[in-house]
Amino acid sequence: MQIYLDHSATTPTRSEAVEAMLQSLTQAWGNPSSLHHWGEAAATAVEMARLQVADLINAPAESIIFTSGGTEANNLALMGVLQGRLRFLQASRTQPGHLIISTVEHAAISEPARQLEEQGWQVTRLPVSPQGRVNPEILLAALRPDTALVSVIYGQSEVGTVQPIAELAAIARQHGVLFHTDAVQVAGRLPLNVEELGVDLLSLSSHKLYGPKGVGALYVRPGLSLQPLLAGGGQERGRRSGTEAVPNMVGFGVAAALAAEELEAEAQRLQGLRDRLFEQLAGVWSLQVTGDRQHRLPHHVSFLVDAEDSQGKPITGKALVRQLNLAGIAISSGSACHSGKLAPSPVLLAMGYPERLARAGIRLTLGRDTRSADIDWTAQVLKPLVTGQRPL
């Protein structure tokens, strides 16, 4: 039996998106910037995809910028807003200002923030609760007169916690500060409405919602100025140069439209399976649930393994990934291997876990093909792997 439980890493491209991409490759293969029939066919396909993605988040089509994925969308949000402001500040001989992010951001936010810090921006990293949530009062206290942007991830990919984005964005808006959220893990799993959320910028990724890899999008509130990262032919209304990857955009659009159509029923189904897996593993003494059980992505299950193997060594998330893979089950671990050493998860460290446990996180994320039998078998396989010795 082969069971794929790593849908937060990527999702299989659905057949409807593949079919639309093949049609684009054979019938709308022109350059969208060309004025002849072939170019117009490609441009029409791009604009249809833009409308479909916009509809998923209740946004006007012109507010959607296609990118190469969630990472570029996040970089464009931070760099596009702040680099444009930096030029203005340099012209007025004013120092760079202030950026706020959380301590549980994806690297596609934390790394650009670090680079901006090296350029002179001051960065505040908001602490989180042991469940990974940002307290709105802490954001309020962190705002300064020179704060230019707040960026807080919507759904945390490693522990599944969902942030109070509407409340956080309202605080930023009341103080005249722009607000961005990385909604890559949320799109297609929870309703997204940029008007109700009150955000200025929002990042999406196609391959997290059963579309192709290599394409994402950034929602930019109409009227908001954004400095492009790429200089070139001025595609995407001058905000993202480069010849459009039309088939990828078409596949993204189809996947977004189907996600919107199926969202309510699928989220409810996934939540039921998620809770079934939590219940089946509730009695395992070595497993500690990570993240917020109430404010959680509907497809997301995550644990720390607080046990030792037969040799007295801590059981790591990485080791469990390998063992389950041998059993035909795909999961993931939050820790990473650098130069042969297992690094603790920055997210788990930010949530207050010690380094030993921050190396022992696992994540099981469900998807469209997940069934009750998959949940039951996974629980049966996992239990004996994590019931080692209690650590002293």
C-alpha positions in Angstrom: 0.0 0.0 0.0 1.3 3.4 -1.0 0.0 6.3 1.1 1.0 9.9 0.4 0.6 12.2 3.5 2.8 15.1 2.6 0.3 17.4 0.9 1.8 20.5 2.6 5.0 19.9 0.7 3.3 19.5 -2.7 0.1 18.0 -4.2 -0.3 15.8 -7.3 -1.4 17.9 -10.3 -5.1 17.1 -10.9 -6.1 15.7 -14.2 -8.3 18.6 -15.2 -5.3 21.0 -14.8 -3.0 18.7 -16.8 -5.6 18.5 -19.6 -5.9 22.3 -19.7 -2.2 22.7 -19.8 -1.8 20.3 -22.7 -4.5 22.2 -24.6 -2.6 25.4 -23.9 0.7 23.9 -25.1 -0.9 22.8 -28.4 -3.5 25.5 -29.1 -2.4 28.7 -27.1 1.3 28.4 -27.5 1.9 32.0 -28.7 3.7 34.8 -26.9 1.0 36.7 -24.9 2.8 40.0 -25.8 2.4 39.4 -29.5 -0.5 41.3 -31.3 -1.4 38.6 -33.8 -4.0 35.8 -33.4 -1.5 33.4 -31.8 -0.5 35.9 -29.2 -4.1 36.9 -28.5 -5.0 33.3 -27.8 -2.3 33.0 -25.3 -3.1 36.3 -23.7 -6.8 35.3 -23.4 -5.7 32.1 -21.6 -3.6 34.0 -19.2 -6.4 36.5 -18.3 -8.9 33.6 -17.8 -6.4 32.0 -15.4 -6.0 35.4 -13.6 -9.7 35.7 -13.2 -10.0 32.1 -11.8 -7.2 32.8 -9.2 -8.7 36.1 -8.3 -12.1 34.5 -7.7 -10.6 32.0 -5.3 -9.8 34.9 -2.9 -12.6 37.3 -3.9 -10.2 39.8 -5.5 -10.4 41.9 -8.8 -8.5 40.2 -11.6 -6.2 43.2 -12.1 -4.9 42.7 -8.5 -3.3 39.4 -9.3 0.4 39.2 -10.3 1.6 35.8 -11.5 5.0 34.7 -10.2 7.1 31.6 -10.4 5.7 30.4 -7.0 5.1 31.2 -3.4 8.7 32.1 -2.7 8.8 34.8 -5.4 5.4 36.1 -4.3 6.7 36.5 -0.8 9.9 38.1 -1.9 8.0 40.5 -4.2 5.7 41.5 -1.3 8.5 42.4 1.0 11.1 43.7 -1.4 8.6 45.3 -3.7 7.0 47.4 -0.9 10.2 48.1 1.1 12.7 48.7 -1.7 10.2 51.2 -3.3 10.0 52.9 0.1 13.8 52.8 0.5 14.2 54.7 -2.8 11.9 57.4 -1.5 13.7 57.5 1.9 17.1 57.7 0.3 15.9 60.6 -1.9 14.8 62.4 1.3 18.0 61.3 3.2 15.9 59.4 5.7 17.1 56.1 7.2 15.3 52.8 6.3 12.3 52.0 8.5 10.8 49.1 10.3 9.4 45.7 9.3 7.5 43.3 11.5 7.3 39.5 10.9 6.6 36.5 13.2 9.1 34.0 14.5 7.3 31.2 12.7 7.5 32.4 9.1 8.5 30.3 6.1 12.1 30.9 5.0 10.6 32.7 1.9 9.8 35.5 4.4 12.5 35.1 7.1 15.3 35.2 4.6 14.2 38.3 2.7 13.7 39.9 6.1 17.3 39.1 7.0 18.5 40.6 3.8 16.5 43.8 4.4 18.0 43.9 7.9 21.5 43.9 6.3 20.4 46.8 4.2 19.6 48.9 7.3 15.9 48.0 7.9 15.0 47.2 11.5 13.1 44.0 11.9 10.9 42.9 14.8 10.1 39.2 15.0 6.9 38.7 17.0 7.0 35.8 19.5 4.3 33.2 19.5 2.5 31.1 22.1 3.4 27.5 22.7 0.7 26.7 20.1 2.4 29.0 17.5 -0.2 31.8 17.6 0.6 35.5 17.5 -1.1 37.6 20.1 -2.6 40.7 18.5 -1.7 42.8 21.5 2.0 42.0 20.9 1.7 43.2 17.4 0.0 46.4 18.6 2.8 47.0 21.0 5.5 46.4 18.3 4.1 49.0 15.9 6.2 52.2 15.5 5.8 55.4 13.6 8.3 54.1 11.0 6.8 50.6 10.6 6.2 50.1 6.8 5.0 46.6 6.6 3.8 43.7 8.7 4.0 40.1 7.4 2.5 37.2 9.3 2.0 33.7 7.8 -1.7 32.6 7.7 -1.3 28.8 8.0 1.9 27.5 9.4 3.1 24.6 7.2 5.0 22.7 9.9 2.6 22.8 12.9 -0.7 23.7 11.2 -1.5 26.7 13.3 -3.8 29.3 11.7 -3.2 32.9 12.7 -5.9 35.6 13.4 -5.1 37.4 10.2 -8.2 39.6 10.0 -7.6 40.9 13.6 -3.9 41.4 12.9 -4.5 43.2 9.6 -7.1 45.5 11.2 -4.5 46.6 13.8 -2.0 47.4 11.1 -4.6 49.2 9.0 -5.7 51.3 12.0 -2.1 52.6 12.2 -1.6 53.1 8.5 0.7 50.1 8.1 0.6 47.7 5.2 -0.1 44.1 5.9 0.9 41.0 4.0 0.2 37.3 4.6 1.7 34.2 3.2 -1.5 32.1 2.5 0.2 29.4 0.5 -0.9 26.6 2.9 -4.5 28.0 3.4 -5.6 28.4 -0.2 -7.9 25.6 -1.3 -8.2 24.5 2.3 -10.0 27.4 4.1 -12.1 30.2 2.6 -10.0 33.2 1.5 -11.6 36.6 1.1 -9.2 39.5 0.9 -11.9 42.1 1.5 -12.9 40.4 4.8 -9.3 39.8 5.8 -8.4 43.4 5.1 -4.9 42.5 3.8 -2.9 44.6 1.4 -0.9 41.7 -0.1 -1.4 37.9 -0.1 0.8 35.1 -1.5 -0.4 32.0 -3.2 1.2 28.9 -4.8 -0.3 26.6 -7.4 1.3 23.3 -6.5 -0.2 23.4 -3.0 -3.7 23.2 -4.4 -3.3 20.6 -7.1 -2.0 22.8 -9.8 1.5 22.6 -11.5 4.8 23.7 -9.9 6.5 26.8 -11.2 3.7 29.3 -10.8 2.2 31.3 -8.0 0.6 34.6 -7.5 0.7 37.8 -5.3 -2.5 39.7 -4.6 -1.7 43.4 -4.4 -4.5 45.7 -3.3 -5.5 48.0 -6.1 -3.7 51.3 -5.9 -0.7 50.0 -3.9 2.7 50.9 -5.4 5.1 48.0 -5.8 8.7 48.1 -6.9 9.3 45.2 -9.4 12.1 42.7 -8.6 12.9 42.0 -12.3 13.7 44.6 -15.0 12.6 43.6 -18.5 9.7 43.8 -20.9 7.2 45.0 -18.4 4.8 42.0 -18.4 2.2 41.7 -15.7 1.4 45.4 -16.0 5.0 46.3 -15.4 5.1 44.5 -12.0 6.8 41.2 -13.0 8.8 41.1 -16.3 9.4 37.9 -18.2 7.5 36.0 -20.9 4.5 34.3 -19.2 4.6 30.6 -18.5 1.1 30.2 -20.1 0.5 26.5 -19.6 1.5 26.7 -15.9 -0.8 29.7 -15.4 -3.7 27.9 -17.1 -3.2 24.9 -14.9 -3.1 27.1 -11.8 -6.3 28.8 -12.9 -8.2 25.5 -13.4 -6.9 24.1 -10.1 -8.0 27.4 -8.3 -11.5 27.2 -9.8 -12.0 23.6 -8.8 -10.6 24.3 -5.3 -13.1 27.1 -4.9 -16.0 24.8 -6.0 -15.0 21.9 -3.8 -13.6 23.8 -0.8 -16.4 23.6 1.8 -17.1 19.9 1.4 -13.4 18.9 1.1 -12.4 20.9 4.1 -15.0 19.2 6.2 -14.0 15.8 4.9 -10.3 16.5 5.6 -11.0 17.8 9.1 -12.9 14.6 9.9 -9.9 12.5 8.7 -7.5 14.7 10.6 -9.3 14.3 13.8 -9.6 10.5 13.3 -5.8 10.3 13.1 -5.4 12.5 16.2 -7.8 10.2 18.0 -6.1 7.0 17.0 -2.7 8.3 18.2 -4.0 10.0 21.3 -3.0 7.1 23.6 0.6 7.0 22.4 2.6 8.3 25.3 5.6 9.4 23.2 3.6 11.7 20.9 3.0 15.4 21.7 0.7 17.3 19.5 2.3 20.5 18.1 0.3 23.6 17.0 -3.1 24.8 17.9 -5.8 22.1 17.9 -8.6 24.6 17.6 -7.1 27.1 15.1 -5.7 24.6 12.7 -5.5 23.7 9.0 -8.1 21.1 8.3 -5.7 18.6 6.7 -2.8 19.0 9.1 -1.5 16.6 11.8 1.8 17.1 13.6 3.6 15.7 16.6 6.9 15.7 18.6 8.3 12.3 19.4 9.6 12.3 22.9 11.3 8.9 23.1 14.6 7.1 22.6 15.5 4.2 20.5 17.0 0.9 21.7 20.5 2.5 21.8 19.3 5.3 24.1 19.4 7.9 21.3 16.5 10.4 20.8 14.1 9.3 18.0 14.3 12.1 15.4 11.7 13.2 12.9 14.1 12.5 10.1 14.5 8.9 11.1 10.7 8.4 11.2 10.4 9.8 7.7 12.8 7.2 6.5 11.2 4.3 8.4 7.7 5.2 7.2 8.9 5.6 3.6 10.1 2.0 3.8 6.5 1.1 4.7 5.2 3.0 1.7 4.0 6.0 3.7 5.2 9.6 2.9 5.3 12.1 5.7 7.8 14.9 6.5 9.9 16.3 9.3 10.5 19.9 10.2 14.2 19.4 11.0 16.8 19.8 8.3 20.2 18.2 7.7 23.1 20.7 7.3 26.7 19.4 6.7 25.8 16.0 8.2 24.2 17.5 11.4 20.5 17.4 12.1 19.4 21.0 12.8 16.5 21.7 15.1 13.4 23.2 13.6 13.4 27.1 13.9 9.6 27.0 14.2 9.6 24.6 17.1 12.4 26.5 18.8 10.3 29.7 18.4 7.4 27.9 20.1 9.6 27.2 23.1 10.6 23.6 22.6 14.2 22.5 23.6 16.6 21.6 20.8 16.2 17.9 21.5 12.5 18.0 20.8 12.9 20.5 18.0 14.7 17.7 16.1 11.8 15.3 16.7 8.9 16.9 14.9 6.8 15.0 12.2 4.0 16.3 10.0 1.3 14.2 8.3 -0.8 16.3 5.8 -3.8 14.8 4.1 -5.3 15.4 0.7 -7.9 14.6 -1.9 -7.0 11.0 -2.2 -6.7 10.3 1.5 -9.3 7.8 2.8 -10.2 6.4 6.2 -8.3 3.2 5.5 -5.1 5.2 4.9 -5.5 6.9 8.3 -6.1 3.6 10.0 -3.1 1.9 8.4 -0.8 4.8 9.0 -1.7 4.9 12.7 -1.1 1.1 12.9 2.4 1.4 11.3 3.4 4.5 13.3 2.6 3.3 16.8 5.3 0.7 17.2 7.9 3.0 15.7 7.5 5.7 18.3 7.0 3.6 21.4 10.6 3.4 22.3 12.1 4.1 25.8 11.1 7.1 27.9 13.9 9.6 28.1 15.4 10.2 31.5 
